[in-house]
Amino acid sequence: MLKKLIALVMVMQLAGCATNPPSNPDNLCDIFYEKPDWYDAAVETRERWGVPVQIPMAIMYQESRFKYDAQPPMEYFLWIIPIGRASDAYGYSQAKTPVWGEYQDDAGGMFAERDDFEDAIDFVGWYMNRTAKINKVSKWDAYAQYLNYHEGQGGYRRGSYKSKPWLTQVARKVEARSKRYGEQYWGCKDDLAQGWFWSVF
């Protein structure tokens, strides 16, 4: 009975921290060591959409800091009366409702959810793949991929980002983070692929 109780507590603890952001979001290896299911989802996204692991992860860090229920801040009238949020973006990927619906219809299925990490990273891979097809942007070009992600493929073609110096700065941050993530991943990908967690037992 005691063993069953301890096992139940452990499961509940794991379930409770499953949706928490990683404790060290600046290191991709640490993220995947802490959340091996995220690693599995990232690899599946790479294999399905041909995108490097580090770029969807860098985009999601920028968009939500890996918070499953992230939303744009509430806006207020006269600093007191809440009038709603700037957009209906939600979840890890901060996907908006219309484009999430397109993803569900095209690739994700009707049960895909924005606060599910596996669905969210698959969405980013799908969007990057669409950007590559529509605007001929390399899947390895984190800077241009993020501009497409933020502005939409049509906005990117129109050059909407050119009048937003703050956005190009953010895109450079995403690019820098993706490079850092890529370097980190190179150093641990073999361990991750071999199943580091089970190898310690």
N, C-alpha and C positions, 0 to 999 in steps of 0.2 A: 504493500500500500504506500509506504514512504517513497519507494523508488518511483512509483507512478506519479505521486504528487510532485516530486522533484522534476520529473520529466515534463509534467504539465506546466510547471512554473517556467522552465527553460523555454518551452515552445511559446508561451505567452510573452516572455521577454523578447524573444526573437521576432515575434509578430509585431510587438509594440515598436521595435526599432526599425522594422522593415521599411517604413515610409519616411524615417528621419533622413535628413541630408547626411552625406558622408562626413566623418569627423575631420578628414583632411582633404578638402576638395581641390587643393592645389597640386596634388600628386595623383596621377592616374593609376599608378600601381597600387597605392594605398586604397583608393576608391574600390578597385576591383578585388583586392584582398579582403576588404571589409564586406563587400557586396558581390559575391561570386555570381549571383543571378544577373546582376547588371553586366558583368563581363560576358556571360552567355548571350544576353540580349544584344550587346554591342557587336559580338562576332556574328550573330545571325543577321544583323542589319548590314554588316559589311558584306557578307556572302550574298544576301538578297539583292542589294542595291549597288554594290561595288564602290562603297564609300570607305575611306580610311576611318578606323575606329576613333581617332582623336578629334576629328572635326565635329561630328554630331555631339560629342561630349562637351567640347568647348562651346558650341552654340547653346546647349542646354544650360551650361553653367551661367552663361551671360544672360539668358532669358529668365531663369528661375532660381539660380543658385541651388539647383537640385531639390527644390521644394515641390512636393507633389501637388499641393493645393495653391500654388502661387497665382496671384491675380494682380492686375494693375491697381494702384492705390485708389481709394475712394476720393471723389471730388466733392467739394462743398460750396454752397452758395453763402456768401458773407461769412465764410470760415466756420459756419455752424450747421447749416441744413444740408444733409447728404443728398446729392443729386445723381448719384450713380458713378460708375467707373468709366474710364476713358475708352475702354473696349471690353469685349467679352472674352479676351484671351484668358486661357486657363491652363494650369498644370505644368508639368516639367518643361514642355516645349513651348508653352505660351501660344499654342495654336488657337486661332479664332474659329468660332463655330462654323462659318461657311466653308472654310478650307478644310477643316476637320471632316465635315460632311463629304467633301470631295474625296478625301483620303479613304474614308470608310467605304464609299461606293467603289473606289478604284482598287484598293489594296488591303485595307485594314479590316473590313467586315463591320457589320452593324453593332457588334458588341465591343469594339475597340473603345478605350476610355483614355481621356487625356491625363488622368491622374495615375495611370498605370505605366510604370517605367518602360516595360517592354513595348507597349503600343506607342509611347511617346518617342522613343529613339527610332523605332521603325518609321514613324511619321517623318522625322527629320531626314532619314535616309531616303525616303520616298520623295520628299520635297527637293532634296539635293539632286536626285536623279532627274526629276522633272526640270530643274534649272539647267542641268547639263544638256538636256534635249532641246529645250526651248531657246535658251540664250547662249548655248555653246560654251558654258563656263565649266572649267575643269573641276572634277570632284575633289581635287587636291588643292584647289584655290580657296582657302578658308576666307580670305578677305572678300572676294566677289560673291562667294556663296552666302556669306552672312548678309551682304547688302541685298541680295535677292530675297533672302529669308525675311528680312525686315520690311522691305519695300514692296515685295511681290515681284514676279517676273516682269509684269507690265511696267511697274514703277521703275525698275532697274533699267529697262530698255529706254524709257523716257529720260533717264538720268536724274530722277527725283532726288537722289542722294547727294548730287553735286551742290545743292543749295543747303545742305545740312552738314556743316563741318563737324558737329558733335557726333554725327552718326558714323562718318568715316573714321573718326578717332576710336569709336567703339569697335568698329570692324577691325581696326588694327590690333586692338586688344584681343579680340577673338582669334585673330591670326597668330599673335604671339603666344596665346595660351595653347592653341592647337599644336604649335611647334614644340612647346615645352612638354605637352602631353605626349606627343609623338616620340620625343627623346626618352621620356620616362618609360613609355610602353615598350620601346625597343629593348630596354634593360630587364623587363620582367615578363615579356610575352611567352617565353618558353616555359617558365615556371607556371604561368597561368594555364597554358595549353595542356600541361601535364597534370593539372589538378593539384595545385600546391596544398590545398586544404586537407585532402585525404592522405597526402604523402607524409604528413606529420604523425599519423597514427600507425 
